[in-house]
């Protein structure tokens, strides 16, 4: 509805300055959302709030940002992939992390001595994995790593926390600005801030459920963006209601967010299969692989692209090993092909997608499998 007529969602009586933001477009069809400055200020306040929960402040804490910022060309030409935006904030490129640059990245992080890092999960994971694959580690500990804008999987969390030596805080939000879920100290649940928006968990028939342990889709109603109101907006994200949910709490809680509709592949039997947990939590030997990406172009098939480490010369053996292990992980329910490539690109915002589903969502089965 929004894509068909976006102007009908804009309050035409508003006379102030507006700004448009574009969602990540993980379904291949990004959404353009209009904000007034008041809504953007309140969204900024959300960031200050969840940092404050752990004693941090952008105005006082030393931080590193690995979050899709495009660096000026003159900095890249100089051979550096970061710059000091302020006396307290170091902005790093997430487009140039590889085996040839990882040592200099780690040296810059060590020298900055940050109180926290703010990153995409895929970027923090890539940096940590590249360093470990190259046999190098940080000399200093980063006490906190805040990640957002993408799903986070248990295998990623374990590796990131081990590498940085600190606590990982996964924040849920989206460009549309209608909801924010943050982990409170002492809890890994997503506590959804009622001052930002209303959250519903719905089943396939759109009936509402908040029983502990129930899994359903997040439907949100934003309260802060009066110029572009989204009412009962389907996020295509699926979450599980926390068993620790207090019915009298002002903050609804989800224990996990398993992924978006497009994070599920459809196997040859028509079942929906969550892809990322099998990639990150199964005992797959990714040694020799610097990056990989799985793509589904038709039901029951998976195409896997792998970028080999520069030091790895046996591409035939690498393809054979990865293919065999993926067949085992996915239970032979897909026809899997593995193809070596020279490079894989991130999105325009610097995110890296491990799984790309090109099967139209309306044709994807909703069976739980």
C-alpha positions as CSV (number, residue, x, y, z in Angstrom):
1,X,0.0,0.0,0.0
2,X,2.8,2.4,0.9
3,X,4.8,1.7,-2.2
4,X,1.8,2.1,-4.4
5,X,0.9,5.6,-3.2
6,X,3.6,6.9,-0.7
7,X,2.3,10.5,-0.9
8,X,-1.0,9.5,0.6
9,X,0.8,8.6,3.8
10,X,2.4,12.1,4.1
11,X,0.7,14.9,6.1
12,X,0.4,17.5,3.4
13,X,-0.4,20.2,6.0
14,X,3.1,20.1,7.5
15,X,5.1,23.1,6.5
16,X,8.5,22.4,8.2
17,X,11.6,20.8,6.8
18,X,11.3,17.1,6.1
19,X,13.9,14.3,5.3
20,X,13.4,11.0,3.6
21,X,15.2,7.8,4.5
22,X,15.3,4.5,2.6
23,X,15.0,1.1,4.2
24,X,17.6,-1.5,3.5
25,X,15.5,-3.2,0.9
26,X,16.4,-6.7,1.9
27,X,13.3,-7.9,0.0
28,X,14.7,-6.2,-3.1
29,X,12.1,-3.4,-2.9
30,X,13.2,-0.7,-0.5
31,X,10.8,1.7,1.2
32,X,11.1,5.5,1.3
33,X,9.9,7.0,4.6
34,X,9.4,10.7,5.3
35,X,10.4,12.2,8.7
36,X,10.1,15.6,10.2
37,X,12.9,16.9,12.4
38,X,11.0,16.2,15.6
39,X,10.7,12.5,14.7
40,X,14.4,12.3,13.9
41,X,15.3,14.0,17.2
42,X,13.1,11.4,19.1
43,X,14.8,8.6,17.2
44,X,18.2,10.0,18.3
45,X,16.9,10.0,21.9
46,X,16.3,6.3,21.6
47,X,20.1,5.8,20.9
48,X,21.0,8.0,23.9
49,X,18.6,6.0,26.1
50,X,20.0,2.5,25.4
51,X,23.6,3.8,25.7
52,X,22.7,5.4,29.0
53,X,21.4,2.0,30.3
54,X,25.0,0.9,30.3
55,X,26.6,4.1,31.4
56,X,27.6,5.4,27.9
57,X,27.0,8.8,26.3
58,X,28.0,9.9,22.7
59,X,29.1,13.2,24.3
60,X,31.4,11.6,26.9
61,X,32.3,8.0,25.9
62,X,35.0,7.0,23.4
63,X,33.5,5.1,20.5
64,X,34.2,3.4,17.2
65,X,31.5,3.3,14.5
66,X,31.6,0.5,11.9
67,X,28.2,1.1,10.4
68,X,28.2,1.7,6.7
69,X,29.6,5.3,6.6
70,X,31.1,6.2,3.3
71,X,34.6,7.7,3.9
72,X,35.9,10.6,1.9
73,X,38.0,9.5,-1.1
74,X,41.1,11.4,0.0
75,X,41.2,9.3,3.2
76,X,40.9,6.0,1.3
77,X,43.6,7.1,-1.2
78,X,45.9,7.8,1.7
79,X,45.7,4.2,2.7
80,X,43.7,4.8,5.9
81,X,40.2,3.4,6.3
82,X,39.1,5.5,9.2
83,X,39.0,9.0,10.5
84,X,38.3,10.8,13.8
85,X,34.9,12.4,13.4
86,X,35.3,14.0,16.8
87,X,37.7,13.8,19.7
88,X,35.7,10.8,21.0
89,X,34.4,9.0,17.8
90,X,36.4,7.1,15.3
91,X,34.5,6.2,12.1
92,X,35.8,3.2,10.2
93,X,35.0,1.8,6.8
94,X,33.3,-1.6,6.7
95,X,34.0,-1.9,3.0
96,X,37.8,-2.6,3.2
97,X,38.2,-5.3,5.8
98,X,40.2,-8.2,4.4
99,X,43.4,-10.2,5.2
100,X,45.7,-7.4,3.8
101,X,44.2,-4.6,6.0
102,X,43.1,-6.5,9.1
103,X,46.3,-5.8,11.0
104,X,46.0,-2.1,10.5
105,X,42.4,-2.1,11.5
106,X,43.2,-3.9,14.8
107,X,46.1,-1.4,15.5
108,X,43.7,1.5,15.0
109,X,41.1,-0.1,17.4
110,X,43.8,-0.8,20.0
111,X,45.1,2.8,19.8
112,X,41.6,4.4,20.1
113,X,40.8,2.5,23.4
114,X,37.1,2.8,22.8
115,X,34.4,2.3,25.5
116,X,32.2,0.7,22.9
117,X,31.9,-0.1,19.2
118,X,28.7,0.4,17.2
119,X,28.5,-1.9,14.2
120,X,26.3,-4.0,11.9
121,X,26.4,-7.6,13.2
122,X,27.8,-8.8,9.8
123,X,30.6,-6.2,10.0
124,X,31.7,-7.1,13.6
125,X,31.6,-10.8,12.6
126,X,33.6,-10.2,9.5
127,X,36.3,-8.2,11.3
128,X,36.6,-10.8,14.1
129,X,36.6,-13.8,11.7
130,X,39.1,-12.2,9.3
131,X,41.4,-11.5,12.3
132,X,41.2,-15.0,13.7
133,X,41.7,-16.6,10.2
134,X,44.9,-14.5,9.9
135,X,46.1,-15.4,13.4
136,X,45.9,-11.9,14.8
137,X,44.0,-10.5,17.8
138,X,43.4,-7.3,19.6
139,X,45.8,-6.3,22.4
140,X,43.1,-4.3,24.2
141,X,39.6,-5.3,25.3
142,X,36.5,-3.4,24.0
143,X,34.0,-3.5,26.9
144,X,30.8,-3.2,24.8
145,X,29.7,-3.9,21.2
146,X,26.4,-2.5,20.2
147,X,25.0,-4.1,17.0
148,X,21.7,-3.3,15.2
149,X,19.9,-3.2,11.8
150,X,20.4,-6.9,11.1
151,X,19.6,-10.3,12.6
152,X,22.2,-11.7,15.0
153,X,22.7,-15.4,15.3
154,X,24.2,-17.3,18.3
155,X,27.3,-18.4,16.5
156,X,28.0,-14.8,15.5
157,X,27.4,-13.6,19.1
158,X,29.8,-16.1,20.6
159,X,32.6,-15.3,18.1
160,X,32.1,-11.5,18.5
161,X,32.1,-11.5,22.3
162,X,35.1,-13.8,22.4
163,X,37.1,-11.7,20.0
164,X,36.4,-8.2,21.5
165,X,36.3,-9.5,25.1
166,X,33.2,-7.6,26.1
167,X,29.4,-7.7,26.2
168,X,27.4,-7.6,23.0
169,X,24.2,-5.6,23.0
170,X,21.8,-6.4,20.2
171,X,19.3,-3.6,19.5
172,X,16.3,-4.1,17.3
173,X,15.0,-1.3,15.1
174,X,14.2,-0.4,11.6
175,X,14.4,2.5,9.2
176,X,10.7,3.1,9.4
177,X,11.2,4.2,13.1
178,X,8.0,2.6,14.4
179,X,9.6,0.5,17.1
180,X,12.8,-0.1,19.1
181,X,13.7,-3.2,21.2
182,X,16.7,-2.9,23.5
183,X,18.4,-5.4,26.0
184,X,18.2,-4.0,29.5
185,X,21.1,-4.8,31.8
186,X,21.0,-8.3,33.1
187,X,18.7,-9.5,30.3
188,X,19.3,-10.5,26.7
189,X,15.6,-10.1,25.8
190,X,14.4,-7.3,23.5
191,X,12.4,-4.8,25.7
192,X,10.3,-2.8,23.3
193,X,10.0,0.8,24.2
194,X,6.4,1.8,24.5
195,X,7.2,5.5,24.0
196,X,8.3,4.7,20.5
197,X,5.4,2.6,19.3
198,X,3.0,-0.2,20.0
199,X,4.1,-3.8,19.2
200,X,1.8,-6.8,18.4
201,X,2.7,-10.4,17.9
202,X,0.3,-12.0,15.3
203,X,-0.1,-15.4,13.9
204,X,-1.0,-16.3,10.3
205,X,-4.6,-15.2,10.6
206,X,-3.4,-11.9,12.1
207,X,-4.8,-12.7,15.5
208,X,-2.8,-11.2,18.4
209,X,-0.9,-13.3,20.9
210,X,1.3,-12.5,23.9
211,X,1.4,-15.9,25.6
212,X,5.0,-16.8,26.7
213,X,6.8,-18.9,24.1
214,X,4.5,-17.9,21.2
215,X,6.2,-17.2,17.9
216,X,4.7,-14.8,15.5
217,X,5.2,-11.8,13.2
218,X,5.9,-8.3,14.6
219,X,3.2,-5.7,13.7
220,X,4.0,-2.2,14.8
221,X,2.3,1.2,15.2
222,X,4.6,4.1,15.4
223,X,3.9,7.0,17.8
224,X,6.7,9.5,17.0
225,X,6.4,10.2,13.2
226,X,3.3,12.3,12.9
227,X,4.1,13.4,9.3
228,X,4.3,9.8,8.0
229,X,2.2,7.6,10.4
230,X,2.5,3.8,10.1
231,X,-0.5,2.0,11.7
232,X,-0.4,-1.8,12.1
233,X,2.6,-2.0,9.8
234,X,3.7,-5.6,9.1
235,X,7.5,-5.9,9.5
236,X,8.0,-9.4,8.1
237,X,10.1,-10.0,11.2
238,X,9.3,-13.0,13.4
239,X,9.9,-13.2,17.1
240,X,9.2,-15.3,20.2
241,X,7.5,-13.9,23.3
242,X,9.7,-14.1,26.4
243,X,8.9,-16.6,29.1
244,X,10.0,-13.8,31.5
245,X,7.3,-11.4,30.2
246,X,5.7,-9.4,33.0
247,X,2.0,-8.7,32.0
248,X,2.2,-5.4,34.0
249,X,5.4,-4.2,32.5
250,X,5.4,-1.2,30.2
251,X,8.0,-2.9,28.0
252,X,6.8,-5.9,26.0
253,X,9.6,-8.5,25.8
254,X,10.7,-10.9,23.1
255,X,13.3,-13.5,23.9
256,X,14.5,-13.7,20.2
257,X,13.9,-12.5,16.7
258,X,14.4,-15.4,14.4
259,X,14.5,-13.5,11.2
260,X,12.6,-11.9,8.4
261,X,10.4,-13.8,6.0
262,X,13.2,-13.5,3.4
263,X,15.6,-15.2,5.8
264,X,13.9,-18.5,5.3
265,X,14.5,-20.8,2.3
266,X,11.9,-23.2,0.9
267,X,13.1,-26.7,0.5
268,X,12.1,-29.3,-2.1
269,X,9.2,-30.4,0.3
270,X,7.8,-26.9,0.6
271,X,9.0,-26.4,4.1
272,X,10.4,-23.0,5.4
273,X,14.0,-23.5,6.7
274,X,15.9,-20.8,8.6
275,X,19.1,-20.5,6.8
276,X,21.5,-18.5,8.9
277,X,21.5,-20.7,12.0
278,X,22.6,-23.6,9.9
279,X,25.4,-21.5,8.4
280,X,26.7,-20.1,11.7
281,X,25.8,-22.7,14.4
282,X,26.3,-25.9,12.6
283,X,29.8,-27.5,12.6
284,X,30.8,-26.3,9.2
285,X,34.5,-25.8,8.5
286,X,34.7,-22.4,6.8
287,X,38.5,-22.3,7.0
288,X,40.0,-21.1,3.7
289,X,36.8,-19.0,3.0
290,X,36.9,-15.3,3.6
291,X,33.3,-14.6,2.6
292,X,30.3,-16.6,1.5
293,X,26.8,-15.8,0.3
294,X,23.8,-18.2,-0.2
295,X,21.2,-17.4,-2.8
296,X,17.8,-19.1,-3.5
297,X,16.5,-18.4,-7.0
298,X,14.0,-21.3,-7.1
299,X,12.3,-23.6,-4.6
300,X,14.5,-26.4,-3.4
301,X,17.8,-25.0,-4.7
302,X,20.6,-23.0,-3.1
303,X,23.5,-21.4,-4.9
304,X,26.5,-20.7,-2.7
305,X,29.2,-18.2,-3.7
306,X,32.5,-18.4,-1.8
307,X,35.5,-16.1,-1.8
308,X,38.7,-18.1,-0.9
309,X,41.4,-16.7,1.3
310,X,44.3,-15.4,-0.7
311,X,46.6,-18.0,0.8
312,X,44.2,-20.9,-0.2
313,X,45.2,-22.5,-3.5
314,X,43.1,-25.7,-3.7
315,X,39.8,-24.2,-4.9
316,X,38.5,-27.6,-6.2
317,X,39.1,-29.2,-2.7
318,X,37.5,-26.2,-1.0
319,X,34.4,-26.4,-3.1
320,X,34.1,-30.1,-2.5
321,X,34.5,-29.8,1.3
322,X,32.0,-26.9,1.6
323,X,29.4,-28.7,-0.7
324,X,29.6,-31.9,1.4
325,X,29.2,-30.1,4.7
326,X,26.3,-27.9,3.4
327,X,24.5,-31.0,2.1
328,X,24.8,-32.5,5.6
329,X,23.8,-29.3,7.4
330,X,20.7,-28.9,5.2
331,X,19.8,-32.6,5.4
332,X,19.9,-33.1,1.6
333,X,16.6,-31.2,1.3
334,X,18.1,-28.8,-1.2
335,X,20.1,-29.1,-4.5
336,X,23.2,-27.1,-3.5
337,X,25.8,-25.8,-5.9
338,X,29.0,-24.0,-4.7
339,X,30.8,-21.5,-6.9
340,X,34.1,-19.8,-6.2
341,X,34.1,-16.0,-7.0
342,X,36.7,-13.3,-6.6
343,X,34.6,-10.9,-4.5
344,X,31.2,-10.3,-2.9
345,X,29.8,-6.8,-2.5
346,X,28.0,-5.3,0.5
347,X,24.8,-3.3,0.1
348,X,24.8,0.5,-0.4
349,X,24.6,1.0,3.4
350,X,27.5,-1.4,4.0
351,X,25.6,-4.4,5.2
352,X,26.5,-7.8,4.1
353,X,23.8,-10.3,3.4
354,X,24.7,-14.0,4.0
355,X,21.4,-15.1,2.4
356,X,19.6,-13.6,-0.5
357,X,16.1,-14.9,-1.3
358,X,15.0,-14.1,-4.8
359,X,11.9,-16.2,-4.6
360,X,8.9,-13.8,-4.4
361,X,7.6,-13.6,-0.8
362,X,4.0,-14.2,-1.9
363,X,5.1,-17.5,-3.4
364,X,7.1,-18.7,-0.4
365,X,5.4,-21.3,1.7
366,X,4.5,-20.3,5.3
367,X,4.6,-23.9,6.7
368,X,6.7,-24.1,9.8
369,X,8.6,-27.2,8.6
